[in-house]
């Protein structure tokens, strides 16, 4: 049996599969996947977590051929990508809620480059995403993701995954809950701006000589920003509940893959 630095060939193969799953999750998980975190840091963190988990994961029997090992590696990549995607839906919903508010206010025409995704994003969408990130870190919810990585090896043991028919239904249910997040966060400002637009439309009917477009834009901005400021504590209240729900969603998805 090959011995590498005191690690047998079977242990090395087990470590490599752990490393593939952990690294894939870190490259997709929110916060950890941010471009500000160098790739070397993510690989280093993945290697460290994999080394710690190696003592808790049962050592696999050595693979007899390259095909079996390749299938096992692809299974870990698929699991990490699916679970990471589910984890990112919460932040995608929060960002989309901010974009809806931008659309109502009129800020949607001014886009900025998000430092998190390196893509164009609206101003309030980026603000909501940054605020959600701060709440996520302040409530130590990032530790839930690390705990989810460790727990995945109990729920879905190495080396393969078995897709349950309930997976599609679970993913659809989680997508529906992400739209619920959008409604909870965007509703106060969206409703206030909708009422403002209705009021401006009635004013235009009553006083046709008034230039509603000139008067309406500053009113929309003022109402939108005031409502947004008043609803900011809502994110601090709803955020921890969403992040706690995130761990249960990850658990549900992983149970569909074992």
C-alpha positions as CSV (number, residue, x, y, z in Angstrom):
1,X,0.0,0.0,0.0
2,X,1.4,3.4,-1.0
3,X,2.3,5.6,2.0
4,X,2.4,9.4,1.4
5,X,3.6,11.3,4.5
6,X,2.1,8.8,6.8
7,X,-1.2,8.7,4.7
8,X,-2.1,5.5,2.9
9,X,-3.3,5.5,-0.7
10,X,-6.9,4.9,0.5
11,X,-6.7,7.8,2.9
12,X,-5.3,10.0,0.2
13,X,-8.1,9.2,-2.1
14,X,-10.6,9.9,0.7
15,X,-8.9,13.2,1.4
16,X,-9.0,14.2,-2.3
17,X,-12.7,13.5,-2.5
18,X,-13.4,15.5,0.6
19,X,-11.3,18.3,-0.8
20,X,-13.2,18.3,-4.1
21,X,-16.6,18.6,-2.3
22,X,-15.4,21.2,0.2
23,X,-13.7,23.4,-2.4
24,X,-16.7,23.2,-4.8
25,X,-19.0,24.4,-2.0
26,X,-16.5,27.2,-1.0
27,X,-16.4,28.4,-4.7
28,X,-20.2,28.7,-4.8
29,X,-21.3,29.6,-1.2
30,X,-22.1,33.2,-0.6
31,X,-19.4,35.3,1.0
32,X,-16.8,32.6,0.4
33,X,-17.2,32.9,-3.4
34,X,-16.6,36.6,-3.4
35,X,-13.9,37.7,-5.9
36,X,-12.2,39.6,-3.1
37,X,-11.2,36.3,-1.6
38,X,-8.2,35.0,-3.6
39,X,-8.5,31.6,-5.2
40,X,-5.4,30.5,-3.2
41,X,-7.2,31.4,0.0
42,X,-10.2,29.4,-0.9
43,X,-8.1,26.4,-1.9
44,X,-6.1,26.8,1.3
45,X,-9.3,26.9,3.5
46,X,-10.7,23.9,1.6
47,X,-7.5,21.9,2.2
48,X,-7.5,22.9,5.9
49,X,-11.2,21.9,6.4
50,X,-10.6,18.7,4.4
51,X,-7.6,17.7,6.6
52,X,-9.7,18.3,9.7
53,X,-12.6,16.3,8.3
54,X,-10.4,13.4,7.2
55,X,-10.3,12.2,10.8
56,X,-14.1,12.1,11.0
57,X,-14.9,10.6,7.6
58,X,-14.6,6.8,7.2
59,X,-11.7,5.9,5.0
60,X,-12.9,4.4,1.7
61,X,-11.6,1.3,0.1
62,X,-9.1,2.0,-2.7
63,X,-10.7,2.5,-6.1
64,X,-9.9,-0.3,-8.5
65,X,-10.0,1.8,-11.7
66,X,-9.8,5.3,-12.9
67,X,-13.4,5.4,-14.1
68,X,-14.8,4.7,-10.6
69,X,-12.6,7.5,-9.2
70,X,-13.7,9.9,-11.9
71,X,-17.4,9.2,-11.3
72,X,-16.8,9.8,-7.5
73,X,-15.1,13.1,-8.2
74,X,-17.9,14.3,-10.5
75,X,-20.4,13.3,-7.9
76,X,-18.7,15.5,-5.3
77,X,-18.6,18.4,-7.7
78,X,-22.3,18.0,-8.5
79,X,-23.2,17.8,-4.8
80,X,-21.1,20.9,-3.9
81,X,-22.6,22.9,-6.8
82,X,-26.2,22.0,-6.0
83,X,-25.9,22.8,-2.3
84,X,-23.9,26.0,-3.0
85,X,-26.5,27.1,-5.5
86,X,-29.3,26.6,-2.9
87,X,-27.3,28.6,-0.3
88,X,-26.9,31.5,-2.8
89,X,-30.6,31.8,-3.5
90,X,-31.2,33.8,-0.3
91,X,-28.8,36.5,-1.3
92,X,-30.1,36.5,-4.9
93,X,-33.6,37.1,-3.5
94,X,-32.4,40.0,-1.4
95,X,-30.6,41.5,-4.3
96,X,-33.6,41.1,-6.6
97,X,-35.8,42.9,-4.0
98,X,-33.5,45.9,-4.1
99,X,-33.6,45.9,-7.9
100,X,-37.4,46.0,-7.8
101,X,-37.2,49.0,-5.5
102,X,-34.7,50.6,-7.9
103,X,-37.1,50.0,-10.8
104,X,-39.9,51.7,-9.0
105,X,-37.8,54.7,-7.9
106,X,-36.2,55.2,-11.2
107,X,-32.6,54.3,-10.2
108,X,-32.6,51.2,-12.4
109,X,-31.2,53.4,-15.2
110,X,-28.0,53.9,-13.2
111,X,-26.0,50.6,-12.7
112,X,-22.8,50.0,-10.8
113,X,-20.3,47.2,-10.8
114,X,-20.9,44.9,-7.9
115,X,-17.6,44.1,-6.1
116,X,-19.1,40.7,-5.1
117,X,-20.2,39.3,-8.5
118,X,-18.3,41.7,-10.9
119,X,-21.6,42.2,-12.7
120,X,-23.7,45.3,-13.3
121,X,-26.2,45.8,-10.5
122,X,-28.6,48.6,-9.5
123,X,-27.7,50.9,-6.6
124,X,-30.2,49.8,-4.0
125,X,-29.8,46.2,-5.1
126,X,-26.1,46.5,-4.2
127,X,-26.9,48.3,-1.0
128,X,-29.3,45.6,0.1
129,X,-26.8,42.9,-0.8
130,X,-24.0,44.6,1.2
131,X,-26.4,45.1,4.2
132,X,-27.4,41.4,4.1
133,X,-23.8,40.4,4.0
134,X,-23.1,42.4,7.1
135,X,-26.1,40.8,8.9
136,X,-25.0,37.4,7.7
137,X,-21.5,37.9,9.2
138,X,-22.7,39.7,12.4
139,X,-25.1,36.8,13.2
140,X,-22.3,34.2,12.6
141,X,-24.4,32.6,9.9
142,X,-21.2,31.9,7.9
143,X,-20.5,29.3,10.6
144,X,-23.7,27.5,9.6
145,X,-22.3,27.1,6.1
146,X,-19.1,25.5,7.5
147,X,-21.2,23.3,9.8
148,X,-23.2,22.3,6.7
149,X,-20.1,21.3,4.9
150,X,-19.1,19.1,7.8
151,X,-22.6,17.7,8.2
152,X,-22.8,16.9,4.5
153,X,-20.5,13.9,5.0
154,X,-23.0,12.4,7.4
155,X,-26.0,13.0,5.2
156,X,-24.3,12.1,1.9
157,X,-21.5,9.7,2.6
158,X,-18.6,9.3,0.1
159,X,-18.1,8.4,-2.6
160,X,-21.3,8.6,-4.7
161,X,-24.6,10.4,-4.7
162,X,-28.0,9.0,-5.4
163,X,-30.5,11.5,-6.7
164,X,-33.9,11.0,-5.2
165,X,-37.0,11.9,-7.2
166,X,-38.0,14.4,-4.5
167,X,-35.0,16.6,-5.4
168,X,-36.8,18.5,-8.1
169,X,-39.8,19.2,-5.9
170,X,-37.5,20.4,-3.1
171,X,-35.6,22.7,-5.4
172,X,-38.8,24.2,-6.7
173,X,-40.1,24.7,-3.1
174,X,-36.8,26.5,-2.2
175,X,-37.1,28.7,-5.3
176,X,-40.6,29.6,-4.3
177,X,-39.4,30.6,-0.8
178,X,-36.8,32.9,-2.4
179,X,-39.6,34.8,-4.1
180,X,-41.2,35.0,-0.7
181,X,-38.0,36.7,0.5
182,X,-38.3,39.2,-2.4
183,X,-41.9,40.1,-1.3
184,X,-41.0,40.5,2.4
185,X,-38.1,42.9,1.7
186,X,-39.4,44.8,-1.3
187,X,-43.1,45.1,-0.2
188,X,-42.9,48.3,2.0
189,X,-41.1,50.4,-0.5
190,X,-42.9,48.9,-3.5
191,X,-46.4,49.5,-2.1
192,X,-45.5,53.0,-1.1
193,X,-44.2,53.8,-4.5
194,X,-47.2,52.1,-6.2
195,X,-49.6,54.4,-4.2
196,X,-47.4,57.4,-5.1
197,X,-47.6,56.5,-8.8
198,X,-51.4,56.2,-8.6
199,X,-51.6,59.6,-6.8
200,X,-49.5,61.2,-9.6
201,X,-51.7,59.6,-12.2
202,X,-54.8,61.1,-10.6
203,X,-53.1,64.5,-10.3
204,X,-52.3,64.3,-14.0
205,X,-56.0,63.7,-14.8
206,X,-57.1,66.5,-12.5
207,X,-54.5,69.1,-13.6
208,X,-53.4,68.1,-17.2
209,X,-51.3,71.3,-17.5
210,X,-48.9,70.0,-14.7
211,X,-45.8,68.2,-16.0
212,X,-46.1,65.0,-14.0
213,X,-42.8,63.7,-15.2
214,X,-40.8,66.6,-13.9
215,X,-42.7,66.7,-10.6
216,X,-43.1,63.0,-10.1
217,X,-39.4,61.9,-10.3
218,X,-38.2,63.8,-7.2
219,X,-41.4,62.7,-5.3
220,X,-40.7,59.1,-6.2
221,X,-37.1,59.3,-5.1
222,X,-38.1,61.0,-1.8
223,X,-40.9,58.5,-1.0
224,X,-38.7,55.6,-2.0
225,X,-35.7,56.6,0.1
226,X,-37.8,57.4,3.2
227,X,-39.7,54.1,3.0
228,X,-36.4,52.3,2.4
229,X,-34.8,53.9,5.4
230,X,-37.9,53.1,7.5
231,X,-37.8,49.4,6.4
232,X,-34.1,48.8,6.9
233,X,-34.7,47.3,10.4
234,X,-36.9,44.7,8.7
235,X,-33.8,43.2,7.1
236,X,-32.1,42.9,10.4
237,X,-35.1,41.1,11.8
238,X,-35.9,38.9,8.8
239,X,-32.3,38.2,7.9
240,X,-31.4,35.9,10.8
241,X,-34.6,33.9,10.2
242,X,-33.7,33.6,6.5
243,X,-30.2,32.4,7.3
244,X,-31.5,29.9,9.8
245,X,-33.9,28.6,7.2
246,X,-31.0,28.3,4.8
247,X,-29.4,25.5,6.9
248,X,-32.7,23.6,6.8
249,X,-32.9,24.0,3.1
250,X,-29.4,22.7,2.6
251,X,-30.3,19.7,4.9
252,X,-33.4,19.0,2.8
253,X,-31.5,19.0,-0.5
254,X,-28.7,16.9,0.8
255,X,-31.1,14.3,2.0
256,X,-32.4,14.1,-1.6
257,X,-28.9,13.2,-2.7
258,X,-27.9,10.4,-0.4
